Amino acid sequence: MNDELIVRVAARGDGVTASGRHVAGGAPGDTITPGGSIVPGPHHATPPCPHFGACGGCTLQHLDDTALADFVRERVTAPLIAKGIAIGEVRPVHLSPPRSRRRASLRYTRVKSALTLGFAGQGSHDLVNIRTCEIVTPRLFDVMMAVRGLIAKWPKSKLSGQVELAEIDQGVAVLITGIEPNSVAEHEMLSAFSEAHQLARLAIDQGYGPETQYEPVPVTVSFGDVAVRFPHASFLQATVDGEAALAAAAREALTGCRMVADLFAGLGSFAFHLSEPGRKVYAAEAARDPVLALTQAANARQLPVFAEHRDLFRNPLQSDMLSRFDGLVLDPPRAGAEAQVAAIAASGLKRLCYVSCNPATFARDARMLCDAGFELKTLWPVGQFRWSTHVELASLFVRP
């Protein structure tokens, strides 16, 4: 057996040789010896995190930025090519920098003094006890470590639960499950902790939904210059710069459109970025709290953004309503938007910006659009989940 060269990275992060051999930890340009050892090539980077290899949060820290961008581009384009879809233009890949992730979801367990707080390990459900992190913002990491101290001191020796963190306008919002404050002293402990670490909000979920324990001022998240009330555990794009890259793509894609729709709108991350003089924006979202927050923010600024509480999986916009818009942005969850895309295909809509976090369901829906006469003009690959196999994209479909 001769040495083999790693030529690409597979969807789950393994290096792949020309013969199809998969090698964990291989980067393009690495050489694999007959004994299976990796001889690093020009694109093999030294992982910056001591948890790399154990923690499942990052799988691609052994790639340099060139190889990482190539991986993101191939993850986005390969499913489209497999379905025979012609791509007009692929823009340069946007990679979010290290320590830019503004939200994180962790688990924890504590038995007596033994506390583990972190992410699941690679290929397992076991927790990796995180002591450093190269992906979250410095402020988020500081709060993460502070929460570790809070759980370690909580007056109950056996605990398990989750911690949700999000960096917003006023600081960090924290949501914890698995602890139950039952006394005045325990509530005071939570308030003192929140004040000491200048939290934007602290909420506890004891199984009946989040209950706010501390929120000195109403918390918001801003899209452009529009501040929107931030309901508990609401969706945010992973990084501020990743959101900006996707929003810029949407603005470019819908240039000149005066009546636009934002479907699966969430809190309005696209609707408010698209709002401009002379343009009306319709926004549809299935979750009630984000719709109320979006509506309140639009009304406060007297913006022509009109929100509807609507489940687009069960009740997609139909072709007659879709035909009233001259541009649309579609940002569904990982399942894609098969029913909504079918209605778009049957409508008179001419211009669509499809934003996706799942290249496979995007390619499925893109095939349906192309079969209905749309052309995929532009593709913007975005790697805001740095060092992860999770990628995102924005796209422009135009129908003559």
C-alpha positions in Angstrom: 0.0 0.0 0.0 1.3 3.4 -1.0 0.9 6.8 0.7 -2.5 8.5 -0.1 -3.4 12.1 -0.3 -6.4 13.7 1.4 -8.3 15.5 -1.4 -11.4 16.8 0.4 -13.4 16.7 3.7 -16.6 14.7 3.9 -19.9 16.1 5.2 -19.2 14.7 8.7 -15.6 16.1 8.9 -13.5 13.1 7.9 -10.7 13.6 5.4 -11.2 11.6 2.2 -8.6 10.3 -0.2 -9.0 9.9 -4.0 -9.7 6.2 -3.4 -12.6 7.0 -1.1 -10.8 6.2 2.2 -12.1 8.2 5.1 -9.6 9.3 7.7 -10.6 11.1 10.9 -8.6 14.3 11.5 -7.3 14.5 7.9 -7.1 17.9 6.1 -6.8 18.4 2.3 -3.2 18.1 1.4 -2.3 15.7 4.3 -0.6 12.4 3.4 -1.8 9.2 4.9 1.0 6.6 5.4 0.4 2.8 4.9 0.2 2.5 8.6 -2.6 5.1 8.9 -0.5 8.0 10.3 -1.3 11.5 9.1 1.6 13.6 7.7 0.3 17.2 7.9 0.0 19.1 4.6 -0.2 22.9 3.9 -3.8 23.1 5.1 -3.5 21.3 8.4 -3.8 23.6 11.3 -3.0 23.2 15.0 -6.3 23.0 16.9 -6.4 26.0 19.3 -8.7 24.3 21.9 -7.5 21.7 24.4 -10.9 20.0 24.2 -10.6 19.4 20.5 -11.2 15.7 19.7 -13.3 15.1 22.7 -15.8 17.9 22.6 -18.5 17.6 19.9 -18.9 21.4 19.5 -16.0 21.6 17.0 -14.9 19.0 14.5 -12.8 21.0 12.0 -10.3 22.9 14.1 -7.5 21.0 12.2 -8.4 22.9 9.0 -6.9 26.3 8.1 -9.3 29.0 6.8 -8.7 28.1 3.1 -9.7 24.4 3.7 -12.5 25.5 6.0 -14.0 27.8 3.3 -13.6 25.1 0.7 -15.5 22.7 3.0 -18.4 25.2 3.4 -18.6 25.9 -0.3 -18.7 22.1 -1.2 -21.3 21.4 1.5 -23.5 24.0 0.0 -23.0 23.2 -3.7 -22.6 19.4 -3.8 -26.3 18.6 -3.1 -27.4 21.0 -5.8 -25.0 19.5 -8.3 -26.2 16.0 -7.4 -29.8 17.1 -8.3 -28.6 18.6 -11.6 -29.3 22.2 -10.6 -27.2 24.8 -12.4 -25.7 27.5 -10.2 -25.2 30.9 -11.7 -22.6 32.5 -9.4 -21.1 31.2 -6.1 -19.9 34.2 -4.0 -16.9 34.0 -1.7 -17.5 32.1 1.5 -18.1 34.1 4.6 -16.5 32.6 7.7 -17.3 34.0 11.2 -14.1 34.6 13.3 -13.2 32.7 16.4 -14.9 33.7 19.7 -17.9 35.3 17.9 -20.7 32.9 18.8 -23.3 34.8 20.7 -25.5 31.9 21.9 -24.8 28.5 23.4 -26.7 25.6 24.8 -25.0 23.4 27.4 -25.9 20.6 29.7 -24.7 19.9 33.3 -24.7 17.2 35.9 -23.7 17.5 39.6 -23.3 14.7 42.1 -22.1 16.1 45.4 -19.0 18.2 44.5 -18.5 16.6 41.1 -19.8 19.1 38.5 -19.7 18.7 34.8 -20.8 21.5 32.5 -20.3 21.5 28.8 -21.1 20.1 25.4 -21.7 16.5 24.3 -18.6 14.6 23.2 -18.0 13.6 19.6 -20.2 10.7 18.6 -21.6 10.2 22.2 -24.0 11.7 24.7 -21.3 12.0 27.4 -20.6 15.5 28.6 -17.2 17.1 28.1 -16.4 19.4 31.0 -15.6 22.7 29.3 -12.9 24.9 30.9 -12.1 27.0 27.8 -13.9 27.7 24.5 -12.7 29.2 21.3 -16.1 29.7 19.6 -18.2 31.7 22.1 -17.7 35.4 22.7 -15.5 36.3 25.7 -18.5 37.8 27.5 -20.6 34.6 26.9 -17.7 32.5 28.2 -17.3 34.5 31.3 -21.0 34.1 32.1 -20.7 30.4 31.3 -18.0 29.9 33.9 -19.9 32.0 36.4 -23.0 29.7 36.0 -20.6 26.8 36.7 -19.9 28.4 40.1 -23.6 29.0 40.8 -24.5 25.4 40.1 -21.6 24.2 42.2 -22.8 26.2 45.2 -26.5 25.5 44.8 -27.8 23.9 48.1 -28.7 20.6 46.6 -26.1 17.9 45.9 -27.6 16.1 43.0 -28.6 18.2 39.9 -28.9 17.9 36.2 -30.2 20.2 33.5 -29.5 22.7 30.7 -28.1 26.2 30.4 -29.1 28.5 27.5 -27.1 31.6 27.0 -27.6 34.4 24.5 -25.7 37.7 24.2 -28.1 40.5 23.5 -28.3 44.3 23.7 -28.2 44.6 27.5 -25.6 41.7 28.1 -26.2 38.0 28.5 -29.6 36.4 29.0 -29.4 33.1 31.0 -32.0 30.3 31.2 -31.4 27.4 33.5 -33.3 24.2 34.0 -32.8 21.7 36.8 -32.6 24.1 39.8 -35.6 24.9 41.9 -35.5 28.0 44.1 -37.8 27.3 47.0 -36.8 29.7 49.7 -36.2 33.4 50.1 -32.5 32.7 50.6 -32.3 30.8 47.3 -34.1 33.6 45.4 -31.7 36.1 46.9 -28.8 34.0 45.9 -30.0 34.2 42.2 -30.5 37.9 42.4 -27.1 38.5 43.9 -25.5 36.3 41.3 -27.3 38.2 38.5 -26.2 41.6 39.9 -22.7 40.5 40.5 -22.3 39.3 36.9 -24.4 42.1 35.3 -26.8 39.8 33.6 -29.3 41.1 31.2 -31.8 38.5 32.4 -31.9 35.3 34.5 -34.7 32.9 34.1 -35.4 29.5 35.7 -37.5 26.7 34.1 -38.8 24.2 36.7 -40.8 22.3 34.0 -43.6 24.8 33.5 -41.8 27.3 31.2 -39.3 30.0 31.9 -39.8 32.2 34.9 -37.9 35.5 35.1 -35.9 35.9 38.3 -34.0 39.0 37.3 -34.4 41.6 34.6 -33.6 45.1 35.6 -34.7 46.6 32.2 -36.7 45.0 29.4 -34.2 43.0 27.3 -33.9 43.5 23.5 -32.0 42.4 20.5 -31.4 44.8 17.7 -31.6 44.2 13.9 -30.0 47.2 12.3 -31.2 50.1 14.4 -34.5 48.4 15.5 -34.5 47.0 19.0 -36.9 44.1 19.4 -38.1 42.6 22.7 -36.3 39.3 23.3 -38.7 36.5 24.5 -37.1 33.6 26.4 -35.1 31.2 24.3 -35.9 33.0 21.0 -34.0 32.1 17.9 -31.0 34.2 17.0 -28.5 33.7 14.2 -25.3 32.3 15.8 -23.1 35.3 15.2 -23.7 39.0 14.6 -21.4 39.1 11.5 -23.1 35.9 10.2 -26.5 37.6 10.5 -25.1 40.7 8.8 -23.8 38.6 5.9 -27.1 36.8 5.4 -29.1 40.1 5.7 -26.8 41.8 3.1 -27.4 38.9 0.7 -31.2 39.3 1.2 -31.0 43.1 0.6 -29.0 42.6 -2.6 -31.3 39.8 -3.8 -34.5 41.9 -3.3 -33.1 45.2 -4.6 -35.9 47.1 -6.3 -38.7 45.1 -4.7 -41.3 47.3 -3.1 -43.7 44.8 -1.7 -41.8 41.9 0.0 -42.6 39.0 2.4 -40.4 37.4 5.1 -41.6 33.9 5.8 -40.5 32.1 9.0 -39.7 35.6 10.2 -38.8 34.9 13.8 -38.2 38.2 15.6 -37.7 40.0 12.3 -34.0 39.6 11.6 -34.7 39.9 7.9 -37.9 41.9 8.0 -36.2 44.8 9.8 -33.0 44.6 7.8 -35.2 44.8 4.6 -37.3 47.7 5.9 -36.6 50.9 4.0 -38.5 54.0 2.8 -41.0 53.1 0.1 -41.0 49.3 0.9 -43.7 47.3 2.7 -42.8 44.1 4.5 -45.2 41.3 5.4 -43.8 38.9 8.0 -45.2 35.5 8.9 -44.1 33.4 11.9 -45.6 30.4 13.8 -44.4 31.2 17.3 -46.7 33.7 19.0 -44.2 35.5 21.3 -41.8 36.5 18.4 -44.8 37.8 16.4 -45.9 40.0 19.3 -42.3 41.3 19.8 -41.9 42.0 16.1 -45.2 43.8 15.9 -44.5 45.9 19.0 -41.1 47.0 17.6 -42.5 47.9 14.2 -45.3 49.9 15.7 -43.0 51.7 18.1 -40.9 52.9 15.1 -43.9 53.3 12.8 -42.3 51.0 10.3 -44.3 49.5 7.4 -43.7 45.9 8.7 -46.9 43.9 9.2 -46.7 40.6 11.1 -49.0 37.6 11.1 -49.1 34.6 13.4 -49.2 31.8 10.9 -47.9 28.2 10.8 -46.4 27.9 7.3 -46.0 24.2 7.6 -49.7 23.6 8.1 -51.0 26.7 6.4 -48.5 28.0 3.8 -49.2 31.2 1.9 -51.2 30.3 -1.2 -50.4 31.3 -4.8 -52.9 34.1 -5.0 -51.4 35.9 -2.0 -47.8 35.1 -3.0 -48.4 36.7 -6.5 -49.0 40.1 -4.8 -45.3 40.3 -3.7 -42.5 41.2 -6.0 -39.9 39.7 -3.7 -39.8 37.2 -0.9 -37.3 35.9 1.7 -37.7 32.4 3.0 -35.8 31.2 6.0 -37.2 27.9 7.2 -35.8 25.5 9.9 -33.7 22.5 9.0 -36.7 20.6 7.6 -37.0 23.1 4.8 -40.3 24.4 3.4 -41.6 21.8 1.0 -45.3 22.8 1.2 -44.5 26.5 1.1 -42.2 26.1 -1.9 -44.9 24.1 -3.7 -47.2 27.1 -3.3 -44.4 29.5 -4.5 -43.8 27.3 -7.5 -47.5 27.5 -8.4 -47.7 31.3 -7.9 -46.7 34.2 -10.1 -43.8 35.2 -7.8 -40.7 36.1 -9.8 -37.9 36.7 -7.2 -37.0 34.7 -4.1 -34.2 34.8 -1.6 -34.0 31.4 0.1 -31.9 31.2 3.3 -31.1 27.8 4.5 -29.3 26.0 7.3 -29.6 22.5 5.7 -28.1 22.0 2.2 -30.0 18.7 1.7 -33.5 20.1 2.2 -32.5 23.3 0.4 -31.5 21.2 -2.7 -34.8 19.3 -2.5 -36.7 22.6 -2.5 -34.5 24.2 -5.1 -35.2 21.3 -7.5 -38.9 22.0 -7.1 -38.3 25.7 -7.8 -36.2 25.1 -10.9 -38.8 22.6 -12.2 -41.3 25.5 -12.0 -39.1 27.8 -14.1 -36.9 29.5 -11.5 -33.2 29.9 -12.1 -30.6 29.8 -9.3 -28.7 33.0 -10.0 -26.6 33.5 -6.9 -25.4 31.5 -3.9 -23.8 33.0 -0.8 -22.2 30.3 1.4 -21.9 31.3 5.1 -19.9 29.4 7.8 -21.0 31.2 10.9 -20.7 27.9 13.0 -17.0 28.1 12.8 -15.1 24.7 12.8 -18.5 22.9 12.6 -19.9 20.8 9.8 -23.1 22.9 10.2 -23.3 25.5 7.3 -25.7 28.1 6.1 -26.4 29.8 2.8 -28.4 32.5 1.1 -29.6 32.3 -2.5 -31.4 34.2 -5.2 -33.9 32.5 -7.5 -35.3 34.4 -10.4 -38.1 33.4 -12.8 -38.3 35.1 -16.2 
